[in-house]
Amino acid sequence: MRPGTVERFPFPFTSGTFRYSTNVEPAPRPVTTAAGSWGGTVVDVGDSYRDELELRGRILRADPSRCTVLPHMWPACWDALLYLLGELAADHPEAMAFERDGRKCRWRNDLLGVEKTFTIGDRDSLPGGPLRFAGEQVQEDLVLLDQREDELWADAGLVTFAADWSLAFDVGMAFQDVHGPVPPRVHEEGVFTRAERFLMRLQPGQAYRRTNWSMTAGHRLDTSTENAPAWTPERERMIAEAPDGLPERLHLRVEVQHVVRLAPSGAVLFLIRTYLLSLRDLARVPQWRRDLASVLDDLPEDVADYKGLTRFRRAAVDYLRATG
């Protein structure tokens, strides 16, 4: 575990219960937790910055479909790149700089040893395109939502760290259809209808965030549908192994999801930053240990099944309550 992992971890619960909700709040805004704090920036450069971007590069080289852009979304991709580079430079002036003169831009990232000049709108000046370059500078997965016909459409993205879904499958789908697999109760309660209406009311430059969570076996960021042949057998093996090792293998997986209305395209940029913390490390924080045990114990069966927790949640609860 890298130093600061626990202190900066975005623990998603404020009590011992969980139910699906939009749980949206303005961003950025620091959040104090029982172990430290998080949330002071929209784009988070963490201790694993270089490692995660190297992993992303390997995934993209092996499967270029992880970055997919429908033709009408190229202007939004340039907007996303300019927004993200501006955020990085503002938050890390000691290591990054972004200069723009009309359509001409210059980017420097000392953390990665990158210096690049490019011209907005000229894809030849950025081999791979603006969204690919953006994804090489930030740890977040990126999805761009187009607004038309009184709906949002997931029409572009760069996603290498998906949690059991596929960008290549979802691209071009309406917002409501993308979220079709969630438990029926969530749709019946209108959670995603309210979320979509909220997103469509965003004004240019506005940024909001929410958290989402699940659990996974192993410290694996890429649990996409495409990569299921690798991670599914590994998960089954880890769960089946001796229970004494479960606290090291099981991880709470938290996504901090930001949404930003871009200008001038009007697209909505959806950022997904994924954090993993083993059950053993999490249990070192008494409040987290108590809250997660209560959440897992109280979780409705359909939600536990959707999140893939059914096979190991009892063992996790027993461990958390027996620790400390």
Residue pairs with C-beta under 8 A, 6 or more apart in sequence:
1 278
1 281
2 47
2 48
3 47
4 36
4 47
5 47
5 277
5 281
6 35
6 36
6 277
6 281
6 282
6 284
6 285
7 35
7 36
7 37
8 36
8 37
8 38
8 46
8 47
9 33
9 35
9 36
9 38
9 254
9 275
9 277
9 282
10 31
10 33
10 38
10 39
10 211
10 254
10 256
10 275
11 33
11 34
11 35
11 252
11 254
11 282
11 285
11 288
11 291
12 211
12 212
12 213
12 254
13 288
13 291
13 292
13 295
14 291
15 291
15 294
16 290
16 291
16 293
16 294
16 295
16 298
17 294
17 295
17 298
18 295
18 298
18 299
18 303
20 182
20 183
20 185
20 186
20 189
20 191
20 303
21 191
22 191
22 194
22 195
22 198
22 210
23 210
23 211
24 195
24 198
24 208
24 209
24 210
25 208
25 209
25 210
26 207
26 208
26 209
27 39
27 42
27 207
27 208
27 209
27 258
28 39
28 40
28 41
28 42
28 207
28 209
29 39
29 40
30 37
30 38
30 39
30 40
31 37
31 38
31 39
33 288
34 285
34 286
34 287
34 288
35 285
35 288
38 44
38 256
39 209
39 256
41 87
41 91
42 87
42 207
42 209
42 258
42 260
42 271
43 84
43 87
43 88
43 91
43 138
43 140
43 271
44 139
44 140
44 256
44 273
45 88
45 91
45 92
45 111
45 139
46 52
46 139
46 275
48 139
49 111
49 139
50 111
50 112
52 139
52 161
52 221
53 112
53 136
53 137
53 139
55 160
55 221
55 222
56 135
56 136
56 160
56 161
57 136
59 66
59 160
59 222
60 66
60 67
60 132
60 135
60 158
60 160
63 226
65 167
65 168
65 226
66 158
66 159
66 160
66 167
66 168
66 224
66 226
67 128
67 129
67 131
67 132
67 135
67 157
67 158
68 156
68 157
68 167
68 168
68 171
69 77
69 129
69 131
69 144
69 155
69 156
69 157
70 155
70 156
70 171
70 172
72 146
72 155
73 144
73 146
73 155
73 156
73 267
74 123
74 129
74 130
75 264
75 265
76 144
76 146
76 156
76 262
76 265
76 267
76 269
77 129
77 130
77 131
77 134
77 144
77 156
78 120
78 121
78 130
78 265
79 262
79 263
79 264
79 265
79 267
79 269
80 130
80 131
80 134
80 142
80 144
80 262
80 267
80 269
81 130
81 131
81 133
81 134
82 100
82 105
82 120
83 260
83 262
83 269
84 134
84 137
84 138
85 96
85 98
85 105
85 107
85 134
85 137
86 98
88 96
88 98
88 109
88 137
88 138
89 96
89 97
89 98
92 111
95 109
95 110
95 111
96 107
96 108
96 109
96 110
96 111
97 106
97 107
97 108
98 105
98 106
98 107
98 108
99 105
99 106
99 107
100 106
103 119
103 120
103 121
103 122
104 117
104 119
104 120
105 117
105 118
105 119
105 120
106 115
106 116
106 117
107 114
107 115
107 116
107 117
107 118
107 137
108 114
108 115
108 116
109 115
109 137
112 136
112 137
114 136
114 137
116 126
116 133
117 125
118 125
118 126
118 133
119 125
123 129
123 130
126 132
126 133
131 142
131 144
131 156
131 157
131 158
132 158
134 142
134 158
135 141
135 142
135 158
135 160
138 271
139 273
140 258
140 271
140 272
140 273
141 157
141 158
141 159
141 160
141 161
141 162
141 271
141 272
141 273
141 274
142 157
142 158
142 159
142 269
142 270
142 271
142 272
143 154
143 156
143 157
143 159
143 167
143 269
143 270
143 272
144 154
144 155
144 156
144 157
144 267
144 268
144 269
144 270
145 152
145 153
145 154
145 155
145 175
145 199
145 267
145 268
145 269
145 270
146 152
146 153
146 155
146 156
146 267
147 153
147 200
147 266
147 267
147 268
150 200
151 174
151 175
151 176
151 196
152 174
152 175
152 196
152 199
152 200
152 268
153 172
153 173
153 174
153 175
154 170
154 171
154 172
154 173
154 174
154 175
154 178
155 171
155 172
156 171
157 167
157 170
157 171
158 167
159 167
159 224
159 272
160 221
160 222
160 224
161 221
161 222
161 223
161 224
161 272
161 274
162 222
162 223
162 224
162 225
163 214
163 216
163 223
163 224
163 253
163 255
163 274
164 223
164 224
164 225
164 228
164 308
165 224
165 225
166 224
166 225
166 226
167 224
168 226
169 225
170 178
175 192
175 196
175 199
176 192
176 193
176 196
179 186
179 187
179 192
181 306
182 192
182 306
183 300
183 302
183 303
183 306
184 302
185 300
185 302
185 303
186 192
198 208
199 259
199 268
202 208
202 259
202 260
202 261
202 268
203 261
204 261
204 262
204 263
204 264
204 266
205 260
205 261
205 263
206 260
206 261
207 258
207 259
207 260
208 258
208 259
209 256
209 257
209 258
209 259
210 257
211 254
211 255
211 256
211 257
212 254
212 255
212 257
213 252
213 253
213 254
213 255
213 307
214 253
214 307
214 308
214 309
215 250
215 251
215 252
215 253
215 307
215 308
215 309
215 312
215 313
215 316
216 223
216 235
216 250
216 251
216 253
216 276
216 308
217 234
217 235
217 238
217 239
217 249
217 250
217 251
217 312
218 231
218 234
218 235
218 238
218 249
218 251
219 251
219 276
219 278
220 231
220 234
221 274
221 276
222 231
223 231
238 245
238 246
238 249
239 246
239 249
239 311
239 312
241 249
243 315
246 279
246 312
246 315
246 316
246 319
247 278
247 279
247 280
247 283
247 319
248 278
248 279
248 280
249 278
250 278
250 279
250 312
250 316
251 276
251 277
251 278
251 279
252 276
252 277
252 279
252 282
252 292
253 274
253 275
253 276
254 274
254 275
254 276
254 277
255 272
255 273
255 274
255 275
256 272
256 273
256 275
257 270
257 271
257 272
257 273
258 269
258 270
258 271
258 273
259 268
259 269
259 270
259 271
260 268
260 269
260 271
261 267
261 268
261 269
262 268
262 269
279 316
279 319
279 320
282 288
282 289
282 292
283 289
283 319
283 320
283 323
283 324
286 324
289 320
289 323
289 324
290 320
292 316
292 320
293 316
293 317
293 320
293 321
296 304
296 309
296 313
296 316
296 317
296 320
297 313
297 317
299 307
299 309
299 313
301 310
304 310
304 313
309 316
